[in-house]
Amino acid sequence: MDAAVLAAIGSLIAGPVAAFAAMYGSRGATRAAQQSSAATMYDSLTQRLAAERDKAEADQAKAEARVEVLELENARLRLQVERLGGTP
């Protein structure tokens, strides 16, 4: 075999190998991009959930404080009714 035949055989083998490598590399890059996107979305979701949790805890504290105020008001009004001779 001379050099021209070996070069032709080499190019016939190198073409499909290069195409396979390009395709495989593209899949790897796509997979990496998807994983990165998923990690970013997960981080965003956990931040939003933490913010919602904090808001819910603050709302609960406000509601509990409001309940205490209303219970005191109720007790005051009961006393007022009793002073005026009524039954609560």
HTML snippet that shows the backbone in 3Dmol.js (N, CA, C, O; Angstrom):
<script src="https://3Dmol.org/build/3Dmol-min.js"></script>
<div id="view" style="width:600px;height:400px;position:relative"></div>
<script>
const pdb = `
ATOM      1  N   MET A   1       0.841  -1.170   0.000  1.00  0.00           N
ATOM      2  CA  MET A   1       0.000   0.000   0.000  1.00  0.00           C
ATOM      3  C   MET A   1       0.886   1.233   0.000  1.00  0.00           C
ATOM      4  O   MET A   1       1.909   1.329   0.678  1.00  0.00           O
ATOM      5  N   ASP A   2       0.438   2.118  -0.772  1.00  0.00           N
ATOM      6  CA  ASP A   2       1.228   3.342  -0.804  1.00  0.00           C
ATOM      7  C   ASP A   2       0.589   4.399   0.096  1.00  0.00           C
ATOM      8  O   ASP A   2      -0.462   4.163   0.691  1.00  0.00           O
ATOM      9  N   ALA A   3       1.205   5.518   0.186  1.00  0.00           N
ATOM     10  CA  ALA A   3       0.785   6.572   1.108  1.00  0.00           C
ATOM     11  C   ALA A   3      -0.578   7.132   0.740  1.00  0.00           C
ATOM     12  O   ALA A   3      -1.335   7.501   1.637  1.00  0.00           O
ATOM     13  N   ALA A   4      -0.924   7.212  -0.534  1.00  0.00           N
ATOM     14  CA  ALA A   4      -2.209   7.771  -0.964  1.00  0.00           C
ATOM     15  C   ALA A   4      -3.364   6.890  -0.493  1.00  0.00           C
ATOM     16  O   ALA A   4      -4.396   7.400  -0.057  1.00  0.00           O
ATOM     17  N   VAL A   5      -3.195   5.574  -0.580  1.00  0.00           N
ATOM     18  CA  VAL A   5      -4.243   4.652  -0.150  1.00  0.00           C
ATOM     19  C   VAL A   5      -4.425   4.749   1.371  1.00  0.00           C
ATOM     20  O   VAL A   5      -5.549   4.774   1.874  1.00  0.00           O
ATOM     21  N   LEU A   6      -3.306   4.801   2.084  1.00  0.00           N
ATOM     22  CA  LEU A   6      -3.390   4.926   3.538  1.00  0.00           C
ATOM     23  C   LEU A   6      -4.042   6.250   3.940  1.00  0.00           C
ATOM     24  O   LEU A   6      -4.806   6.284   4.904  1.00  0.00           O
ATOM     25  N   ALA A   7      -3.762   7.322   3.234  1.00  0.00           N
ATOM     26  CA  ALA A   7      -4.374   8.617   3.522  1.00  0.00           C
ATOM     27  C   ALA A   7      -5.874   8.570   3.247  1.00  0.00           C
ATOM     28  O   ALA A   7      -6.662   9.139   4.003  1.00  0.00           O
ATOM     29  N   ALA A   8      -6.270   7.895   2.167  1.00  0.00           N
ATOM     30  CA  ALA A   8      -7.690   7.782   1.832  1.00  0.00           C
ATOM     31  C   ALA A   8      -8.428   6.961   2.884  1.00  0.00           C
ATOM     32  O   ALA A   8      -9.526   7.335   3.298  1.00  0.00           O
ATOM     33  N   ILE A   9      -7.841   5.845   3.323  1.00  0.00           N
ATOM     34  CA  ILE A   9      -8.463   5.011   4.360  1.00  0.00           C
ATOM     35  C   ILE A   9      -8.547   5.801   5.670  1.00  0.00           C
ATOM     36  O   ILE A   9      -9.555   5.741   6.374  1.00  0.00           O
ATOM     37  N   GLY A  10      -7.502   6.525   5.983  1.00  0.00           N
ATOM     38  CA  GLY A  10      -7.493   7.351   7.197  1.00  0.00           C
ATOM     39  C   GLY A  10      -8.581   8.407   7.170  1.00  0.00           C
ATOM     40  O   GLY A  10      -9.233   8.654   8.184  1.00  0.00           O
ATOM     41  N   SER A  11      -8.781   9.032   6.018  1.00  0.00           N
ATOM     42  CA  SER A  11      -9.821  10.061   5.925  1.00  0.00           C
ATOM     43  C   SER A  11     -11.209   9.441   5.982  1.00  0.00           C
ATOM     44  O   SER A  11     -12.132  10.056   6.516  1.00  0.00           O
ATOM     45  N   LEU A  12     -11.377   8.224   5.437  1.00  0.00           N
ATOM     46  CA  LEU A  12     -12.665   7.544   5.524  1.00  0.00           C
ATOM     47  C   LEU A  12     -13.006   7.184   6.979  1.00  0.00           C
ATOM     48  O   LEU A  12     -14.172   7.228   7.370  1.00  0.00           O
ATOM     49  N   ILE A  13     -12.026   6.841   7.750  1.00  0.00           N
ATOM     50  CA  ILE A  13     -12.253   6.492   9.158  1.00  0.00           C
ATOM     51  C   ILE A  13     -12.389   7.768  10.003  1.00  0.00           C
ATOM     52  O   ILE A  13     -13.209   7.823  10.919  1.00  0.00           O
ATOM     53  N   ALA A  14     -11.594   8.775   9.697  1.00  0.00           N
ATOM     54  CA  ALA A  14     -11.584   9.995  10.503  1.00  0.00           C
ATOM     55  C   ALA A  14     -12.892  10.773  10.376  1.00  0.00           C
ATOM     56  O   ALA A  14     -13.315  11.407  11.343  1.00  0.00           O
ATOM     57  N   GLY A  15     -13.537  10.745   9.228  1.00  0.00           N
ATOM     58  CA  GLY A  15     -14.787  11.492   9.014  1.00  0.00           C
ATOM     59  C   GLY A  15     -15.891  11.053   9.967  1.00  0.00           C
ATOM     60  O   GLY A  15     -16.417  11.889  10.702  1.00  0.00           O
ATOM     61  N   PRO A  16     -16.260   9.782   9.982  1.00  0.00           N
ATOM     62  CA  PRO A  16     -17.316   9.340  10.904  1.00  0.00           C
ATOM     63  C   PRO A  16     -16.923   9.493  12.380  1.00  0.00           C
ATOM     64  O   PRO A  16     -17.763   9.807  13.223  1.00  0.00           O
ATOM     65  N   VAL A  17     -15.641   9.269  12.680  1.00  0.00           N
ATOM     66  CA  VAL A  17     -15.192   9.426  14.064  1.00  0.00           C
ATOM     67  C   VAL A  17     -15.345  10.882  14.496  1.00  0.00           C
ATOM     68  O   VAL A  17     -15.794  11.146  15.611  1.00  0.00           O
ATOM     69  N   ALA A  18     -14.985  11.818  13.643  1.00  0.00           N
ATOM     70  CA  ALA A  18     -15.122  13.237  13.965  1.00  0.00           C
ATOM     71  C   ALA A  18     -16.601  13.621  14.110  1.00  0.00           C
ATOM     72  O   ALA A  18     -16.956  14.399  14.995  1.00  0.00           O
ATOM     73  N   ALA A  19     -17.455  13.078  13.245  1.00  0.00           N
ATOM     74  CA  ALA A  19     -18.883  13.359  13.333  1.00  0.00           C
ATOM     75  C   ALA A  19     -19.460  12.818  14.637  1.00  0.00           C
ATOM     76  O   ALA A  19     -20.252  13.491  15.299  1.00  0.00           O
ATOM     77  N   PHE A  20     -19.060  11.597  15.005  1.00  0.00           N
ATOM     78  CA  PHE A  20     -19.526  11.001  16.256  1.00  0.00           C
ATOM     79  C   PHE A  20     -19.053  11.835  17.449  1.00  0.00           C
ATOM     80  O   PHE A  20     -19.815  12.077  18.385  1.00  0.00           O
ATOM     81  N   ALA A  21     -17.810  12.264  17.410  1.00  0.00           N
ATOM     82  CA  ALA A  21     -17.266  13.069  18.503  1.00  0.00           C
ATOM     83  C   ALA A  21     -18.008  14.400  18.618  1.00  0.00           C
ATOM     84  O   ALA A  21     -18.287  14.859  19.725  1.00  0.00           O
ATOM     85  N   ALA A  22     -18.325  15.017  17.488  1.00  0.00           N
ATOM     86  CA  ALA A  22     -19.055  16.281  17.510  1.00  0.00           C
ATOM     87  C   ALA A  22     -20.460  16.086  18.069  1.00  0.00           C
ATOM     88  O   ALA A  22     -20.935  16.898  18.862  1.00  0.00           O
ATOM     89  N   MET A  23     -21.125  15.007  17.655  1.00  0.00           N
ATOM     90  CA  MET A  23     -22.466  14.731  18.128  1.00  0.00           C
ATOM     91  C   MET A  23     -22.452  14.431  19.632  1.00  0.00           C
ATOM     92  O   MET A  23     -23.287  14.950  20.372  1.00  0.00           O
ATOM     93  N   TYR A  24     -21.535  13.621  20.073  1.00  0.00           N
ATOM     94  CA  TYR A  24     -21.426  13.277  21.481  1.00  0.00           C
ATOM     95  C   TYR A  24     -21.086  14.512  22.317  1.00  0.00           C
ATOM     96  O   TYR A  24     -21.638  14.701  23.401  1.00  0.00           O
ATOM     97  N   GLY A  25     -20.189  15.340  21.820  1.00  0.00           N
ATOM     98  CA  GLY A  25     -19.830  16.571  22.520  1.00  0.00           C
ATOM     99  C   GLY A  25     -21.007  17.517  22.629  1.00  0.00           C
ATOM    100  O   GLY A  25     -21.187  18.173  23.655  1.00  0.00           O
ATOM    101  N   SER A  26     -21.810  17.594  21.581  1.00  0.00           N
ATOM    102  CA  SER A  26     -22.990  18.442  21.596  1.00  0.00           C
ATOM    103  C   SER A  26     -23.991  17.946  22.632  1.00  0.00           C
ATOM    104  O   SER A  26     -24.599  18.746  23.343  1.00  0.00           O
ATOM    105  N   ARG A  27     -24.162  16.637  22.720  1.00  0.00           N
ATOM    106  CA  ARG A  27     -25.071  16.079  23.719  1.00  0.00           C
ATOM    107  C   ARG A  27     -24.582  16.400  25.122  1.00  0.00           C
ATOM    108  O   ARG A  27     -25.373  16.743  26.001  1.00  0.00           O
ATOM    109  N   GLY A  28     -23.295  16.290  25.324  1.00  0.00           N
ATOM    110  CA  GLY A  28     -22.726  16.596  26.634  1.00  0.00           C
ATOM    111  C   GLY A  28     -22.923  18.052  27.000  1.00  0.00           C
ATOM    112  O   GLY A  28     -23.240  18.373  28.145  1.00  0.00           O
ATOM    113  N   ALA A  29     -22.736  18.939  26.026  1.00  0.00           N
ATOM    114  CA  ALA A  29     -22.926  20.372  26.286  1.00  0.00           C
ATOM    115  C   ALA A  29     -24.393  20.673  26.583  1.00  0.00           C
ATOM    116  O   ALA A  29     -24.702  21.467  27.472  1.00  0.00           O
ATOM    117  N   THR A  30     -25.297  20.032  25.832  1.00  0.00           N
ATOM    118  CA  THR A  30     -26.723  20.223  26.061  1.00  0.00           C
ATOM    119  C   THR A  30     -27.109  19.727  27.448  1.00  0.00           C
ATOM    120  O   THR A  30     -27.864  20.390  28.160  1.00  0.00           O
ATOM    121  N   ARG A  31     -26.599  18.573  27.828  1.00  0.00           N
ATOM    122  CA  ARG A  31     -26.902  18.012  29.140  1.00  0.00           C
ATOM    123  C   ARG A  31     -26.381  18.932  30.250  1.00  0.00           C
ATOM    124  O   ARG A  31     -27.064  19.166  31.247  1.00  0.00           O
ATOM    125  N   ALA A  32     -25.176  19.445  30.064  1.00  0.00           N
ATOM    126  CA  ALA A  32     -24.602  20.350  31.068  1.00  0.00           C
ATOM    127  C   ALA A  32     -25.433  21.625  31.182  1.00  0.00           C
ATOM    128  O   ALA A  32     -25.660  22.125  32.284  1.00  0.00           O
ATOM    129  N   ALA A  33     -25.886  22.150  30.045  1.00  0.00           N
ATOM    130  CA  ALA A  33     -26.710  23.359  30.066  1.00  0.00           C
ATOM    131  C   ALA A  33     -28.038  23.091  30.764  1.00  0.00           C
ATOM    132  O   ALA A  33     -28.518  23.938  31.517  1.00  0.00           O
ATOM    133  N   GLN A  34     -28.641  21.919  30.525  1.00  0.00           N
ATOM    134  CA  GLN A  34     -29.908  21.582  31.171  1.00  0.00           C
ATOM    135  C   GLN A  34     -29.719  21.430  32.679  1.00  0.00           C
ATOM    136  O   GLN A  34     -30.555  21.885  33.460  1.00  0.00           O
ATOM    137  N   GLN A  35     -28.641  20.802  33.083  1.00  0.00           N
ATOM    138  CA  GLN A  35     -28.389  20.627  34.513  1.00  0.00           C
ATOM    139  C   GLN A  35     -28.145  21.975  35.181  1.00  0.00           C
ATOM    140  O   GLN A  35     -28.603  22.210  36.299  1.00  0.00           O
ATOM    141  N   SER A  36     -27.427  22.855  34.499  1.00  0.00           N
ATOM    142  CA  SER A  36     -27.183  24.185  35.043  1.00  0.00           C
ATOM    143  C   SER A  36     -28.487  24.953  35.161  1.00  0.00           C
ATOM    144  O   SER A  36     -28.727  25.629  36.161  1.00  0.00           O
ATOM    145  N   SER A  37     -29.324  24.849  34.146  1.00  0.00           N
ATOM    146  CA  SER A  37     -30.625  25.514  34.173  1.00  0.00           C
ATOM    147  C   SER A  37     -31.491  24.963  35.301  1.00  0.00           C
ATOM    148  O   SER A  37     -32.166  25.722  35.996  1.00  0.00           O
ATOM    149  N   ALA A  38     -31.473  23.651  35.483  1.00  0.00           N
ATOM    150  CA  ALA A  38     -32.259  23.039  36.554  1.00  0.00           C
ATOM    151  C   ALA A  38     -31.766  23.505  37.920  1.00  0.00           C
ATOM    152  O   ALA A  38     -32.572  23.769  38.812  1.00  0.00           O
ATOM    153  N   ALA A  39     -30.464  23.606  38.089  1.00  0.00           N
ATOM    154  CA  ALA A  39     -29.913  24.063  39.368  1.00  0.00           C
ATOM    155  C   ALA A  39     -30.311  25.509  39.637  1.00  0.00           C
ATOM    156  O   ALA A  39     -30.633  25.865  40.770  1.00  0.00           O
ATOM    157  N   THR A  40     -30.288  26.343  38.600  1.00  0.00           N
ATOM    158  CA  THR A  40     -30.686  27.742  38.747  1.00  0.00           C
ATOM    159  C   THR A  40     -32.164  27.853  39.111  1.00  0.00           C
ATOM    160  O   THR A  40     -32.538  28.639  39.983  1.00  0.00           O
ATOM    161  N   MET A  41     -33.000  27.063  38.439  1.00  0.00           N
ATOM    162  CA  MET A  41     -34.426  27.090  38.737  1.00  0.00           C
ATOM    163  C   MET A  41     -34.686  26.583  40.153  1.00  0.00           C
ATOM    164  O   MET A  41     -35.540  27.129  40.851  1.00  0.00           O
ATOM    165  N   TYR A  42     -33.972  25.558  40.587  1.00  0.00           N
ATOM    166  CA  TYR A  42     -34.135  25.017  41.939  1.00  0.00           C
ATOM    167  C   TYR A  42     -33.756  26.075  42.971  1.00  0.00           C
ATOM    168  O   TYR A  42     -34.454  26.257  43.968  1.00  0.00           O
ATOM    169  N   ASP A  43     -32.651  26.767  42.725  1.00  0.00           N
ATOM    170  CA  ASP A  43     -32.215  27.815  43.649  1.00  0.00           C
ATOM    171  C   ASP A  43     -33.252  28.933  43.716  1.00  0.00           C
ATOM    172  O   ASP A  43     -33.562  29.435  44.796  1.00  0.00           O
ATOM    173  N   SER A  44     -33.778  29.315  42.577  1.00  0.00           N
ATOM    174  CA  SER A  44     -34.801  30.354  42.533  1.00  0.00           C
ATOM    175  C   SER A  44     -36.051  29.907  43.287  1.00  0.00           C
ATOM    176  O   SER A  44     -36.649  30.686  44.030  1.00  0.00           O
ATOM    177  N   LEU A  45     -36.434  28.669  43.094  1.00  0.00           N
ATOM    178  CA  LEU A  45     -37.616  28.141  43.776  1.00  0.00           C
ATOM    179  C   LEU A  45     -37.418  28.111  45.280  1.00  0.00           C
ATOM    180  O   LEU A  45     -38.323  28.482  46.027  1.00  0.00           O
ATOM    181  N   THR A  46     -36.258  27.679  45.737  1.00  0.00           N
ATOM    182  CA  THR A  46     -36.024  27.633  47.183  1.00  0.00           C
ATOM    183  C   THR A  46     -35.999  29.034  47.776  1.00  0.00           C
ATOM    184  O   THR A  46     -36.447  29.228  48.906  1.00  0.00           O
ATOM    185  N   GLN A  47     -35.486  30.011  47.041  1.00  0.00           N
ATOM    186  CA  GLN A  47     -35.493  31.395  47.535  1.00  0.00           C
ATOM    187  C   GLN A  47     -36.918  31.930  47.637  1.00  0.00           C
ATOM    188  O   GLN A  47     -37.262  32.603  48.608  1.00  0.00           O
ATOM    189  N   ARG A  48     -37.746  31.632  46.634  1.00  0.00           N
ATOM    190  CA  ARG A  48     -39.134  32.081  46.675  1.00  0.00           C
ATOM    191  C   ARG A  48     -39.893  31.415  47.810  1.00  0.00           C
ATOM    192  O   ARG A  48     -40.683  32.061  48.499  1.00  0.00           O
ATOM    193  N   LEU A  49     -39.653  30.118  48.007  1.00  0.00           N
ATOM    194  CA  LEU A  49     -40.326  29.408  49.094  1.00  0.00           C
ATOM    195  C   LEU A  49     -39.911  29.950  50.457  1.00  0.00           C
ATOM    196  O   LEU A  49     -40.746  30.083  51.352  1.00  0.00           O
ATOM    197  N   ALA A  50     -38.640  30.261  50.620  1.00  0.00           N
ATOM    198  CA  ALA A  50     -38.162  30.832  51.883  1.00  0.00           C
ATOM    199  C   ALA A  50     -38.813  32.194  52.127  1.00  0.00           C
ATOM    200  O   ALA A  50     -39.191  32.509  53.256  1.00  0.00           O
ATOM    201  N   ALA A  51     -38.944  32.996  51.079  1.00  0.00           N
ATOM    202  CA  ALA A  51     -39.584  34.309  51.220  1.00  0.00           C
ATOM    203  C   ALA A  51     -41.059  34.148  51.588  1.00  0.00           C
ATOM    204  O   ALA A  51     -41.572  34.881  52.434  1.00  0.00           O
ATOM    205  N   GLU A  52     -41.739  33.191  50.957  1.00  0.00           N
ATOM    206  CA  GLU A  52     -43.140  32.950  51.281  1.00  0.00           C
ATOM    207  C   GLU A  52     -43.289  32.452  52.718  1.00  0.00           C
ATOM    208  O   GLU A  52     -44.217  32.850  53.421  1.00  0.00           O
ATOM    209  N   ARG A  53     -42.371  31.580  53.155  1.00  0.00           N
ATOM    210  CA  ARG A  53     -42.414  31.079  54.526  1.00  0.00           C
ATOM    211  C   ARG A  53     -42.243  32.229  55.517  1.00  0.00           C
ATOM    212  O   ARG A  53     -42.973  32.320  56.504  1.00  0.00           O
ATOM    213  N   ASP A  54     -41.275  33.105  55.248  1.00  0.00           N
ATOM    214  CA  ASP A  54     -41.044  34.249  56.133  1.00  0.00           C
ATOM    215  C   ASP A  54     -42.271  35.152  56.198  1.00  0.00           C
ATOM    216  O   ASP A  54     -42.643  35.633  57.269  1.00  0.00           O
ATOM    217  N   LYS A  55     -42.898  35.377  55.041  1.00  0.00           N
ATOM    218  CA  LYS A  55     -44.100  36.207  55.009  1.00  0.00           C
ATOM    219  C   LYS A  55     -45.230  35.536  55.782  1.00  0.00           C
ATOM    220  O   LYS A  55     -45.952  36.205  56.521  1.00  0.00           O
ATOM    221  N   ALA A  56     -45.390  34.234  55.620  1.00  0.00           N
ATOM    222  CA  ALA A  56     -46.446  33.514  56.335  1.00  0.00           C
ATOM    223  C   ALA A  56     -46.220  33.566  57.843  1.00  0.00           C
ATOM    224  O   ALA A  56     -47.171  33.716  58.610  1.00  0.00           O
ATOM    225  N   GLU A  57     -44.979  33.445  58.263  1.00  0.00           N
ATOM    226  CA  GLU A  57     -44.677  33.535  59.695  1.00  0.00           C
ATOM    227  C   GLU A  57     -44.984  34.933  60.224  1.00  0.00           C
ATOM    228  O   GLU A  57     -45.511  35.072  61.328  1.00  0.00           O
ATOM    229  N   ALA A  58     -44.666  35.960  59.459  1.00  0.00           N
ATOM    230  CA  ALA A  58     -44.964  37.334  59.872  1.00  0.00           C
ATOM    231  C   ALA A  58     -46.475  37.550  59.937  1.00  0.00           C
ATOM    232  O   ALA A  58     -46.978  38.176  60.870  1.00  0.00           O
ATOM    233  N   ASP A  59     -47.202  37.025  58.931  1.00  0.00           N
ATOM    234  CA  ASP A  59     -48.660  37.149  58.931  1.00  0.00           C
ATOM    235  C   ASP A  59     -49.271  36.427  60.126  1.00  0.00           C
ATOM    236  O   ASP A  59     -50.230  36.913  60.726  1.00  0.00           O
ATOM    237  N   GLN A  60     -48.724  35.278  60.469  1.00  0.00           N
ATOM    238  CA  GLN A  60     -49.229  34.529  61.612  1.00  0.00           C
ATOM    239  C   GLN A  60     -49.000  35.302  62.911  1.00  0.00           C
ATOM    240  O   GLN A  60     -49.876  35.342  63.775  1.00  0.00           O
ATOM    241  N   ALA A  61     -47.835  35.908  63.046  1.00  0.00           N
ATOM    242  CA  ALA A  61     -47.545  36.705  64.245  1.00  0.00           C
ATOM    243  C   ALA A  61     -48.509  37.880  64.343  1.00  0.00           C
ATOM    244  O   ALA A  61     -48.986  38.197  65.432  1.00  0.00           O
ATOM    245  N   LYS A  62     -48.804  38.537  63.205  1.00  0.00           N
ATOM    246  CA  LYS A  62     -49.765  39.645  63.215  1.00  0.00           C
ATOM    247  C   LYS A  62     -51.155  39.157  63.614  1.00  0.00           C
ATOM    248  O   LYS A  62     -51.857  39.813  64.384  1.00  0.00           O
ATOM    249  N   ALA A  63     -51.542  38.006  63.083  1.00  0.00           N
ATOM    250  CA  ALA A  63     -52.864  37.467  63.394  1.00  0.00           C
ATOM    251  C   ALA A  63     -52.969  37.117  64.878  1.00  0.00           C
ATOM    252  O   ALA A  63     -53.992  37.382  65.509  1.00  0.00           O
ATOM    253  N   GLU A  64     -51.919  36.528  65.430  1.00  0.00           N
ATOM    254  CA  GLU A  64     -51.933  36.189  66.854  1.00  0.00           C
ATOM    255  C   GLU A  64     -52.008  37.446  67.715  1.00  0.00           C
ATOM    256  O   GLU A  64     -52.709  37.464  68.727  1.00  0.00           O
ATOM    257  N   ALA A  65     -51.298  38.486  67.324  1.00  0.00           N
ATOM    258  CA  ALA A  65     -51.362  39.748  68.063  1.00  0.00           C
ATOM    259  C   ALA A  65     -52.763  40.340  67.972  1.00  0.00           C
ATOM    260  O   ALA A  65     -53.283  40.873  68.952  1.00  0.00           O
ATOM    261  N   ARG A  66     -53.366  40.245  66.799  1.00  0.00           N
ATOM    262  CA  ARG A  66     -54.728  40.763  66.608  1.00  0.00           C
ATOM    263  C   ARG A  66     -55.718  39.993  67.477  1.00  0.00           C
ATOM    264  O   ARG A  66     -56.632  40.588  68.049  1.00  0.00           O
ATOM    265  N   VAL A  67     -55.545  38.673  67.582  1.00  0.00           N
ATOM    266  CA  VAL A  67     -56.420  37.854  68.428  1.00  0.00           C
ATOM    267  C   VAL A  67     -56.319  38.312  69.877  1.00  0.00           C
ATOM    268  O   VAL A  67     -57.332  38.434  70.565  1.00  0.00           O
ATOM    269  N   GLU A  68     -55.108  38.563  70.338  1.00  0.00           N
ATOM    270  CA  GLU A  68     -54.929  39.030  71.720  1.00  0.00           C
ATOM    271  C   GLU A  68     -55.635  40.358  71.945  1.00  0.00           C
ATOM    272  O   GLU A  68     -56.278  40.557  72.976  1.00  0.00           O
ATOM    273  N   VAL A  69     -55.517  41.265  70.985  1.00  0.00           N
ATOM    274  CA  VAL A  69     -56.177  42.570  71.102  1.00  0.00           C
ATOM    275  C   VAL A  69     -57.690  42.383  71.152  1.00  0.00           C
ATOM    276  O   VAL A  69     -58.368  43.019  71.959  1.00  0.00           O
ATOM    277  N   LEU A  70     -58.215  41.525  70.305  1.00  0.00           N
ATOM    278  CA  LEU A  70     -59.662  41.304  70.271  1.00  0.00           C
ATOM    279  C   LEU A  70     -60.166  40.616  71.535  1.00  0.00           C
ATOM    280  O   LEU A  70     -61.265  40.908  72.006  1.00  0.00           O
ATOM    281  N   GLU A  71     -59.369  39.704  72.083  1.00  0.00           N
ATOM    282  CA  GLU A  71     -59.766  39.053  73.335  1.00  0.00           C
ATOM    283  C   GLU A  71     -59.821  40.071  74.484  1.00  0.00           C
ATOM    284  O   GLU A  71     -60.724  40.029  75.319  1.00  0.00           O
ATOM    285  N   LEU A  72     -58.848  40.980  74.513  1.00  0.00           N
ATOM    286  CA  LEU A  72     -58.866  42.031  75.532  1.00  0.00           C
ATOM    287  C   LEU A  72     -60.081  42.950  75.349  1.00  0.00           C
ATOM    288  O   LEU A  72     -60.724  43.338  76.324  1.00  0.00           O
ATOM    289  N   GLU A  73     -60.380  43.283  74.125  1.00  0.00           N
ATOM    290  CA  GLU A  73     -61.545  44.132  73.837  1.00  0.00           C
ATOM    291  C   GLU A  73     -62.828  43.419  74.249  1.00  0.00           C
ATOM    292  O   GLU A  73     -63.735  44.041  74.802  1.00  0.00           O
ATOM    293  N   ASN A  74     -62.906  42.132  73.985  1.00  0.00           N
ATOM    294  CA  ASN A  74     -64.071  41.336  74.357  1.00  0.00           C
ATOM    295  C   ASN A  74     -64.236  41.322  75.878  1.00  0.00           C
ATOM    296  O   ASN A  74     -65.342  41.491  76.391  1.00  0.00           O
ATOM    297  N   ALA A  75     -63.135  41.119  76.587  1.00  0.00           N
ATOM    298  CA  ALA A  75     -63.191  41.116  78.048  1.00  0.00           C
ATOM    299  C   ALA A  75     -63.628  42.484  78.570  1.00  0.00           C
ATOM    300  O   ALA A  75     -64.422  42.563  79.508  1.00  0.00           O
ATOM    301  N   ARG A  76     -63.122  43.550  77.976  1.00  0.00           N
ATOM    302  CA  ARG A  76     -63.509  44.903  78.386  1.00  0.00           C
ATOM    303  C   ARG A  76     -64.998  45.130  78.165  1.00  0.00           C
ATOM    304  O   ARG A  76     -65.671  45.709  79.017  1.00  0.00           O
ATOM    305  N   LEU A  77     -65.512  44.682  77.032  1.00  0.00           N
ATOM    306  CA  LEU A  77     -66.935  44.869  76.737  1.00  0.00           C
ATOM    307  C   LEU A  77     -67.808  44.024  77.659  1.00  0.00           C
ATOM    308  O   LEU A  77     -68.895  44.458  78.040  1.00  0.00           O
ATOM    309  N   ARG A  78     -67.357  42.835  78.021  1.00  0.00           N
ATOM    310  CA  ARG A  78     -68.113  42.004  78.974  1.00  0.00           C
ATOM    311  C   ARG A  78     -68.221  42.721  80.325  1.00  0.00           C
ATOM    312  O   ARG A  78     -69.290  42.761  80.934  1.00  0.00           O
ATOM    313  N   LEU A  79     -67.108  43.281  80.777  1.00  0.00           N
ATOM    314  CA  LEU A  79     -67.132  44.024  82.038  1.00  0.00           C
ATOM    315  C   LEU A  79     -68.083  45.210  81.956  1.00  0.00           C
ATOM    316  O   LEU A  79     -68.819  45.502  82.899  1.00  0.00           O
ATOM    317  N   GLN A  80     -68.055  45.877  80.831  1.00  0.00           N
ATOM    318  CA  GLN A  80     -68.931  47.034  80.637  1.00  0.00           C
ATOM    319  C   GLN A  80     -70.407  46.612  80.677  1.00  0.00           C
ATOM    320  O   GLN A  80     -71.242  47.302  81.262  1.00  0.00           O
ATOM    321  N   VAL A  81     -70.714  45.479  80.052  1.00  0.00           N
ATOM    322  CA  VAL A  81     -72.099  44.974  80.058  1.00  0.00           C
ATOM    323  C   VAL A  81     -72.509  44.626  81.497  1.00  0.00           C
ATOM    324  O   VAL A  81     -73.621  44.946  81.916  1.00  0.00           O
ATOM    325  N   GLU A  82     -71.630  43.983  82.241  1.00  0.00           N
ATOM    326  CA  GLU A  82     -71.935  43.621  83.632  1.00  0.00           C
ATOM    327  C   GLU A  82     -72.135  44.856  84.490  1.00  0.00           C
ATOM    328  O   GLU A  82     -73.038  44.893  85.326  1.00  0.00           O
ATOM    329  N   ARG A  83     -71.302  45.868  84.291  1.00  0.00           N
ATOM    330  CA  ARG A  83     -71.452  47.121  85.049  1.00  0.00           C
ATOM    331  C   ARG A  83     -72.803  47.778  84.791  1.00  0.00           C
ATOM    332  O   ARG A  83     -73.398  48.387  85.681  1.00  0.00           O
ATOM    333  N   LEU A  84     -73.266  47.643  83.568  1.00  0.00           N
ATOM    334  CA  LEU A  84     -74.540  48.256  83.201  1.00  0.00           C
ATOM    335  C   LEU A  84     -75.740  47.392  83.599  1.00  0.00           C
ATOM    336  O   LEU A  84     -76.887  47.767  83.357  1.00  0.00           O
ATOM    337  N   GLY A  85     -75.468  46.228  84.212  1.00  0.00           N
ATOM    338  CA  GLY A  85     -76.555  45.396  84.722  1.00  0.00           C
ATOM    339  C   GLY A  85     -77.003  44.311  83.771  1.00  0.00           C
ATOM    340  O   GLY A  85     -78.008  43.654  84.042  1.00  0.00           O
ATOM    341  N   GLY A  86     -76.324  44.094  82.692  1.00  0.00           N
ATOM    342  CA  GLY A  86     -76.701  43.045  81.738  1.00  0.00           C
ATOM    343  C   GLY A  86     -75.947  41.758  81.979  1.00  0.00           C
ATOM    344  O   GLY A  86     -75.098  41.665  82.866  1.00  0.00           O
ATOM    345  N   THR A  87     -76.271  40.780  81.177  1.00  0.00           N
ATOM    346  CA  THR A  87     -75.538  39.506  81.249  1.00  0.00           C
ATOM    347  C   THR A  87     -74.814  39.320  79.923  1.00  0.00           C
ATOM    348  O   THR A  87     -75.406  39.464  78.853  1.00  0.00           O
ATOM    349  N   PRO A  88     -73.554  39.004  80.005  1.00  0.00           N
ATOM    350  CA  PRO A  88     -72.798  38.856  78.755  1.00  0.00           C
ATOM    351  C   PRO A  88     -73.107  37.588  78.006  1.00  0.00           C
ATOM    352  O   PRO A  88     -72.538  37.346  76.941  1.00  0.00           O
TER     353      PRO A  88
END
`;
const viewer = $3Dmol.createViewer("view");
viewer.addModel(pdb, "pdb");
viewer.setStyle({}, {cartoon: {color: "spectrum"}});
viewer.zoomTo();
viewer.render();
</script>
